[in-house]
Amino acid sequence: MENLLVSAVFISDTFLIGHLHDPAALAAIGLSGTFLNLANGLYQALSIGAMALVARAYGERNFVEARRVGGQAVSLAVVVSLLTMLLLMPFSASLIALLIHDPEVIRQGGLYIQLVLTTSVIAFPLQVMTGIMRATGDTRSPMYITLLMNLFNVVLAIVLIFGFGPIPSLKIAGAGIATATARALGGLMALVVMARGMSKLQISVREMLVWQWNEVNRILRIALPSVIDTLIQRAGFVAFSGIVASLGTLVVAANQIANTIESLAFLPAFGLSVSVSAIVGQALGARNTSIAELATKRSAIMAFLLMGFTGLCAVLFGGTIATGFGATPQILGLATMAVQLSALEQPFLALQNIYGGALRGAGDTRSPMKVSIVGVIFFRITAVYLLAIVLRLGLAGVWLGTATDWAGRTAVMYWMYRTGKWKQLKI
């Protein structure tokens, strides 16, 4: 539920912008999301490092250490968020220009990135704070925070994008302002929940502000492979987006709709992977590997069945769902085809998420990093370029290539999990 709501923050932007019937604006949302996801990935990596350490300490009932690690993870996220703003904001339009030559898409995409980044200092650490909550088994607080954040975003976005009373229509600028404000609200709520002990682990503001290098180094040691993993995946996605962009603005807009719809489809597997990470971390902290293995096995079965069902829904109802985004008929036709093809990759995506989540929960962030290197170089870029460009299958080739990528990554990730090395890992 939480990840559904997280996705809804950006999905609502895509949905509302689609009803402006402006292909450039829709393409701008999609391409700017490529770089915003790159930034988000850094905080997901920090969250993974914090989650593994907090879950292990929590399983050992060492709550002092859990609080200390959690506080340092938040302070580290604040520092990194400042660096992110300084690096991305001045070059936002130039980044979009790397992927497409349409000047209107570049202008609107650059503006959207700049606006969303204005609240980065409190917005990006939100991911780390909710990761700490989940490490203790508290998945409800992050869900409620995200629910309030999303409701606020939708209402404000409608008002600012289309205008209301004396407020003029700001179009894509309105979407950026609403998203930035909502993300800041979410970060502030998470800070209050942690500082006031409204979750399972209370972390004082002092524990977040006082820098302790030994704990920071532990977090970075586990998070660094995840950072590299994320950068590799996002760099691959930038190259992937460049291939899609070379097919034209209409294809980019259609691909954005299809990606948005698919982001809903894989939420069951992603949610289960988060729970697996927490359970594996706590189980290893309690020195009970059988629970870790059982949780992984059952989650893999559930995820496979759930994603098989969502894949069937994509085939049967993909066109109907795409129509809701209100784009032009040509864009909707391409998006429908892409959504239906996405059914091929969803069972593989499910299993890859579960086994990857189990390894990360154990503190093994190196194995997923290696899988990403193999996937990006040998599967994603190679397969998509071959099918979409060389064989001229266009958008169909793009989605057939991504299905090949997920199938290959799943096989490698499962083999790494089966070696069992994660059970003896010391963190």
Stockholm file with secondary structure:
# STOCKHOLM 1.0

chainA/1-427         MENLLVSAVFISDTFLIGHLHDPAALAAIGLSGTFLNLANGLYQALSIGAMALVARAYGERNFVEARRVGGQAVSLAVVVSLLTMLLLMPFSASLIALLIHDPEVIRQGGLYIQLVLTTSVIAFPLQVMTGIMRATGDTRSPMYITLLMNLFNVVLAIVLIFGFGPIPSLKIAGAGIATATARALGGLMALVVMARGMSKLQISVREMLVWQWNEVNRILRIALPSVIDTLIQRAGFVAFSGIVASLGTLVVAANQIANTIESLAFLPAFGLSVSVSAIVGQALGARNTSIAELATKRSAIMAFLLMGFTGLCAVLFGGTIATGFGATPQILGLATMAVQLSALEQPFLALQNIYGGALRGAGDTRSPMKVSIVGVIFFRITAVYLLAIVLRLGLAGVWLGTATDWAGRTAVMYWMYRTGKWKQLKI
#=GR chainA/1-427 SS CHHHHHHHHHHHHHHHHHTTTCHHHHHHHHHHHHHHHHHHHHHHHHHHHHHHHHHHHHHTTCHHHHHHHHHHHHHHHHHHHHHHHHHHGGGHHHHHHTTCCCHHHHHHHHHHHHHHHTTHHHHTHHHHHHHHHHHTTCCHHHHHHHHHHHHHHHHHHHHHHHCBTTBCCCTHHHHHHHHHHHHHHHHHHHHHHHHTTCSSSCCCHHHHHSCCHHHHHHHHHHHHHHHHHHHHHHHHHHHHHHHHHTTCHHHHHHHHHHHHHHHHHTHHHHHHHHHHHHHHHHHHHTTCHHHHHHHHHHHHHHHHHHHHHHHHHHHHHHHHHHHTTCCCHHHHHHHHHHHHHGGGTHHHHHHHHHHHHHHHHTTCCHHHHHHHHHIIIIIIHHHHIIIIIISCCTHHHHHHHHHHHHHHHHHHHHHHHHTCGGGGCCC
#=GC SS_cons         CHHHHHHHHHHHHHHHHHTTTCHHHHHHHHHHHHHHHHHHHHHHHHHHHHHHHHHHHHHTTCHHHHHHHHHHHHHHHHHHHHHHHHHHGGGHHHHHHTTCCCHHHHHHHHHHHHHHHTTHHHHTHHHHHHHHHHHTTCCHHHHHHHHHHHHHHHHHHHHHHHCBTTBCCCTHHHHHHHHHHHHHHHHHHHHHHHHTTCSSSCCCHHHHHSCCHHHHHHHHHHHHHHHHHHHHHHHHHHHHHHHHHTTCHHHHHHHHHHHHHHHHHTHHHHHHHHHHHHHHHHHHHTTCHHHHHHHHHHHHHHHHHHHHHHHHHHHHHHHHHHHTTCCCHHHHHHHHHHHHHGGGTHHHHHHHHHHHHHHHHTTCCHHHHHHHHHIIIIIIHHHHIIIIIISCCTHHHHHHHHHHHHHHHHHHHHHHHHTCGGGGCCC
//
